[in-house]
Amino acid sequence: MKSFACGGIWAGPEHGVLPPSRISISGKRIIDISPSADVHSHLFVIPGFVDAHCHFCWNGLKSLYLDLAGTASAQDLLDKVSSEMNSDGTGRILRGFGYDCSSWNNPALPSLAELDRATGNHPVFIRRVCCHEALVNSAMLDMLPLECPGADYSTGIIREGVIFDFESLFPPEPRIMDQACSIATELAYSSGVTAVCTFEPLVTAEVLLRNKPPIRMSICLFGKDAGFLRETPRNLERIIPGIDGLKFFLDGSLGASTAAVSESYSDGTVTEPVLSDKQVLRSLELTESLGLVPVYHAIGGRALAQIDRVSHDFQKKHERENPVTVRIEHAEELVADWPGRWDTAVHSFVMQPNFVNRWQVSGGLYEGKLGKERALALSPFSLVSDAGFLLGFGSDSMPFGPLRGLSGATDHPLEQFGIDTSSALNAYTLEAAAICGFQDLAGDLTVGRVADMTVLSADPFHTSWDEIEVVATISGGEIVYGLEALLEEI
């Protein structure tokens, strides 16, 4: 049996903050939580974080790819890409990630000719931070299938389309994938995360099922890999038993102006949902037939209104005692379709608080895309929480790590759309676990529960998020990150 002392515990939304205590663990479970006046510790314990929306393989891969997150201009990007031409770290294709031209003084992207001069005949594929836009050179364009969806052959810019097929078309070498899984596991544990729901293309989902990383994991496959426009999905028999859901894109991203927002963008751009109502209905029918959870990427008001409408019609058409659960991812422009026909018995929401404190700030990307008033109203967490819907948080790996985003929930730029610290922790732990199917992690941190815990450096109810660190992560009663001496044998 092992135990450790802490200065406080958030066990769940019904318990408040528990006083200094000693927590005892036997095997994988908590066997005792005893308040003790003799404990003098600054450590604060919560249930283990659950990232309800990440891209696990990508968390590792982007650590191996060329990091372009800090680039300040098109020329800076070209210089960094050019300096990597002799590196084989990312394999035969130079893969980069993370540029965010919205943070540049001049947001103009490099031309195809400029990228060619910097890279020569070495194929290059560079993703924007949102992953809905990419830059490629002529050598890479020559390798893509003919009439590749989303690719502009005159500029080397890809939006949507083949970006999400890239790993399937050009799988990273096995050695790189193995490294990526190890890196991603270490990153999760060091971030206090003990379970994840990851969204993967078929090729990386197969890697995860083969490698079986030790972290608890729910896998959602991109719906297009299920061939949902065909009558019968093919080649999935070998993988379906390890898959929990199918994800379908109804729109893109605000950064790439491909999110189907309710009105036009500030520059007049109007974007419609990716799928027709008939295709969305087909995706619901297919997912139900496979016994999987239907998951919908819907950022803009038009996309949200579509899945609200079609899922309502689907439930009405297929009336049953236990309705199909439908997961909505992002829901940033939810105010445009609220209250709509959303149903707590049908819909759950997974939202990204890190988007708020990264792009929803004054003068930020969202304000430039939509104007100040519309930008401020994005990600209305309180609408979902107060109405009784399951609300989970995920990072979307932009960047990964709960502590990097929680201030976006508690310090929302519109006070009425923010939530309190207890609700924010609940969304990143217990409710995220419930949405992702980790039912043994969805209960309060009490005696008998699986000993998955995150140990923080300070009490988040009295300390700002940016002053808090993950001190240790405990999964199944074992320390998987942090000081091993934290758990004492008794």
SVG drawing of the C-alpha trace seen along z (x, -y; Angstrom):
<svg xmlns="http://www.w3.org/2000/svg" viewBox="-40 -45 62 53">
<polyline fill="none" stroke="black" stroke-width="0.4" points="0.0,0.0 1.2,-3.5 0.1,-7.0 0.9,-10.6 -0.1,-13.9 -1.6,-16.9 -2.7,-20.4 -6.1,-20.1 -8.3,-18.0 -10.9,-18.8 -12.8,-15.5 -15.6,-16.6 -18.2,-19.4 -20.4,-18.2 -17.6,-18.1 -16.0,-21.5 -12.4,-21.6 -11.4,-19.1 -8.9,-20.0 -5.3,-18.8 -5.4,-15.0 -3.5,-11.8 -4.5,-9.6 -3.9,-5.9 -3.7,-3.6 -3.6,0.2 -3.0,1.7 -4.9,-0.5 -7.5,-2.0 -7.9,-4.6 -8.6,-2.9 -8.6,-5.9 -8.8,-9.7 -8.2,-11.0 -8.2,-14.7 -5.3,-15.5 -4.3,-18.6 -0.7,-17.4 -0.4,-17.8 1.4,-20.9 1.7,-20.8 1.2,-23.1 0.3,-20.2 -3.2,-20.1 -4.8,-16.9 -7.5,-16.5 -8.8,-13.6 -6.4,-12.9 -7.0,-15.3 -8.7,-13.7 -8.1,-15.4 -11.4,-14.7 -10.1,-15.9 -6.5,-15.6 -4.4,-14.1 -2.1,-11.7 0.1,-10.6 0.4,-14.2 1.5,-15.3 4.6,-13.1 5.1,-13.7 5.1,-17.5 7.9,-17.2 9.9,-15.4 8.9,-17.7 10.4,-21.1 8.9,-23.5 7.7,-26.7 5.6,-28.0 7.9,-30.8 8.3,-32.1 7.6,-35.9 7.3,-36.3 7.2,-34.6 11.0,-35.1 11.6,-33.7 9.6,-30.6 11.6,-30.2 14.9,-30.6 14.0,-27.9 12.8,-25.5 15.9,-26.1 18.2,-25.4 16.6,-21.9 17.2,-20.7 19.9,-18.3 18.1,-16.8 16.6,-13.4 14.8,-13.7 11.3,-13.8 12.0,-11.2 12.1,-11.6 9.5,-14.4 10.4,-17.5 7.4,-18.0 6.9,-21.1 4.2,-22.4 3.0,-25.3 3.2,-28.5 0.6,-31.1 0.6,-33.9 -2.1,-35.8 0.7,-36.6 3.0,-38.1 3.2,-41.8 2.6,-41.0 0.4,-37.9 1.2,-37.2 2.4,-33.6 5.5,-32.9 4.8,-32.3 5.3,-28.9 8.4,-30.2 9.9,-31.5 9.3,-28.1 10.9,-26.3 14.0,-28.4 14.4,-27.6 13.8,-23.9 14.9,-22.8 13.7,-19.4 13.2,-18.1 9.5,-17.6 8.1,-19.8 4.8,-19.7 4.2,-22.4 1.0,-22.6 -0.5,-25.8 -1.1,-25.6 -4.8,-24.8 -4.0,-22.0 -6.6,-23.2 -4.1,-24.9 -0.7,-23.8 2.1,-24.9 3.8,-22.6 6.5,-23.1 6.5,-22.0 8.3,-18.8 5.5,-17.9 2.8,-18.9 4.2,-16.5 3.8,-13.7 0.2,-14.4 -2.7,-12.6 -4.0,-14.4 -6.7,-17.0 -6.0,-16.8 -8.9,-18.3 -8.0,-21.6 -4.7,-22.1 -4.0,-25.3 -1.3,-24.3 -0.5,-27.9 0.3,-29.0 1.3,-25.8 -1.4,-26.4 -3.7,-23.6 -6.9,-24.3 -8.8,-21.3 -9.0,-18.4 -5.8,-16.4 -4.3,-17.8 -6.3,-15.2 -5.3,-12.4 -1.6,-13.2 -0.5,-10.7 -2.5,-8.0 -0.9,-9.0 2.6,-9.4 2.9,-7.5 5.8,-8.5 8.5,-5.8 7.9,-3.2 10.9,-4.4 9.4,-7.9 5.9,-6.6 7.4,-4.5 9.3,-7.6 6.1,-9.7 4.1,-7.3 6.7,-7.4 7.0,-11.2 3.2,-11.6 2.8,-9.4 5.5,-11.3 3.9,-14.6 0.5,-13.4 1.8,-12.2 3.9,-15.3 0.8,-17.4 -1.2,-15.6 -3.3,-13.7 -4.1,-10.1 -6.5,-9.4 -7.2,-10.8 -9.7,-10.7 -7.6,-10.9 -8.8,-11.6 -6.7,-9.7 -6.6,-8.7 -6.7,-5.1 -2.9,-4.7 -2.1,-6.2 -5.0,-4.5 -3.5,-1.2 -0.2,-2.2 -1.8,-2.9 -3.7,0.3 -0.5,2.2 1.8,0.3 -0.7,0.1 0.7,-3.0 0.3,-2.6 -1.9,-5.6 -5.7,-5.0 -7.1,-5.9 -10.3,-6.2 -9.8,-6.3 -12.0,-8.1 -11.4,-7.5 -11.9,-10.2 -15.2,-9.3 -14.0,-9.7 -11.8,-6.7 -14.9,-4.7 -16.0,-5.5 -19.3,-6.9 -20.4,-8.0 -20.4,-4.4 -23.2,-2.0 -21.0,0.4 -17.8,-0.6 -14.8,1.4 -11.6,2.7 -12.6,1.7 -13.3,5.2 -9.7,5.4 -9.8,2.1 -13.4,1.5 -13.1,3.5 -10.5,1.0 -12.4,-2.1 -14.9,-4.1 -16.2,-6.7 -16.2,-8.3 -15.5,-12.0 -17.0,-13.9 -16.0,-17.5 -18.9,-19.8 -16.6,-22.8 -13.0,-23.9 -11.2,-26.5 -11.6,-30.2 -7.9,-30.8 -8.2,-29.4 -11.7,-31.1 -13.2,-27.6 -15.4,-27.4 -19.0,-27.8 -19.8,-30.9 -23.4,-32.2 -22.6,-35.4 -19.8,-36.3 -16.2,-36.9 -14.9,-40.4 -13.5,-40.3 -16.8,-39.1 -16.0,-35.4 -19.0,-33.1 -18.4,-29.5 -21.0,-26.7 -20.9,-23.4 -18.8,-20.7 -21.5,-18.1 -25.1,-18.1 -27.9,-17.3 -28.3,-13.9 -24.6,-13.1 -24.9,-14.0 -27.9,-11.8 -26.0,-9.0 -23.1,-9.5 -25.4,-9.1 -26.9,-5.9 -23.5,-4.4 -22.1,-5.2 -25.1,-3.7 -24.9,-0.6 -21.3,-0.1 -22.1,-0.6 -19.8,-3.7 -20.3,-7.2 -20.9,-9.9 -18.7,-12.9 -19.0,-16.2 -16.5,-18.9 -18.7,-22.1 -17.2,-25.5 -19.4,-27.9 -23.1,-28.7 -24.1,-27.2 -22.4,-23.9 -23.8,-23.8 -27.3,-24.6 -26.9,-21.8 -26.0,-19.0 -28.6,-20.3 -31.3,-20.1 -30.2,-16.8 -29.6,-15.0 -33.0,-16.1 -34.6,-14.7 -32.6,-11.5 -33.8,-10.9 -37.4,-11.7 -37.2,-9.3 -35.6,-6.5 -37.5,-7.0 -36.1,-4.6 -36.0,-4.4 -32.2,-5.2 -31.4,-7.8 -28.1,-7.9 -25.6,-10.0 -24.1,-12.7 -20.8,-14.5 -20.2,-18.0 -16.6,-19.2 -15.6,-22.9 -19.0,-24.6 -17.3,-28.0 -20.2,-30.0 -22.9,-28.2 -24.7,-31.5 -25.8,-31.6 -27.9,-28.4 -28.9,-28.7 -31.1,-27.3 -31.9,-25.5 -33.2,-22.0 -30.2,-20.8 -31.2,-17.9 -29.3,-17.0 -30.4,-13.3 -28.7,-13.4 -25.9,-15.9 -22.7,-16.4 -20.1,-19.1 -16.3,-19.0 -14.9,-22.5 -11.4,-24.1 -10.7,-26.7 -7.1,-27.2 -8.6,-28.6 -10.0,-31.5 -6.8,-32.6 -4.9,-32.1 -7.0,-33.6 -10.0,-35.2 -8.1,-38.0 -8.5,-41.7 -6.9,-42.4 -6.4,-38.6 -7.1,-36.3 -10.8,-35.9 -11.4,-39.6 -9.7,-40.1 -11.8,-37.3 -15.2,-38.2 -15.1,-41.6 -14.9,-42.4 -18.5,-41.7 -18.8,-38.3 -15.4,-37.2 -16.1,-38.0 -19.2,-35.7 -17.3,-32.6 -17.0,-29.5 -19.9,-30.3 -19.1,-27.6 -21.8,-28.7 -24.5,-28.2 -23.7,-24.5 -22.9,-24.0 -25.9,-25.9 -28.3,-24.1 -27.3,-20.7 -25.3,-19.3 -22.3,-17.2 -19.3,-19.5 -15.9,-18.2 -12.6,-20.0 -9.9,-19.0 -6.8,-20.7 -7.1,-19.8 -3.3,-19.6 -3.1,-23.4 -1.1,-23.2 -1.6,-20.0 -1.9,-20.4 -4.9,-21.4 -3.1,-24.0 -2.4,-26.0 -6.0,-26.5 -8.1,-26.6 -7.9,-30.3 -9.8,-30.6 -12.8,-29.0 -12.6,-30.8 -11.5,-34.2 -13.6,-34.3 -13.6,-37.8 -17.4,-37.9 -17.9,-37.2 -21.4,-35.7 -19.9,-33.0 -17.2,-31.9 -17.5,-29.2 -16.1,-28.9 -13.0,-26.9 -14.9,-23.8 -16.9,-23.6 -13.7,-24.0 -12.0,-21.2 -15.0,-19.1 -15.0,-19.6 -11.3,-18.6 -11.7,-15.5 -15.0,-13.8 -17.3,-15.0 -14.5,-14.6 -14.2,-11.0 -17.9,-10.4 -18.1,-11.7 -15.1,-9.6 -16.5,-6.4 -14.0,-6.1 -16.8,-5.4 -14.5,-4.3 -12.8,-7.8 -16.1,-9.7 -16.8,-9.3 -15.7,-11.6 -12.3,-11.1 -13.4,-9.0 -12.6,-5.7 -12.8,-2.8 -12.1,-4.8 -9.3,-4.1 -6.2,-6.0 -5.8,-8.3 -4.8,-11.7 -3.0,-14.8 -0.9,-16.6 -0.7,-20.3 1.8,-22.7 -0.9,-24.9 -4.6,-25.3 -6.2,-26.6 -9.1,-28.1 -6.6,-30.6 -3.8,-30.7 -3.9,-31.8 -3.5,-29.1 -0.2,-30.4 1.4,-30.0 0.5,-26.3 2.5,-23.3 2.0,-19.6 4.1,-18.1 3.2,-14.5 0.8,-12.3 -0.6,-9.0 -2.2,-6.5 -3.6,-3.2 -1.9,-3.8 1.6,-4.3 3.6,-7.5 4.0,-7.9 5.4,-11.4 7.1,-13.4 8.8,-12.6 8.7,-8.9 9.3,-9.7 5.9,-11.3 4.2,-7.9 5.4,-6.4 5.2,-2.7 3.2,-2.2"/>
</svg>
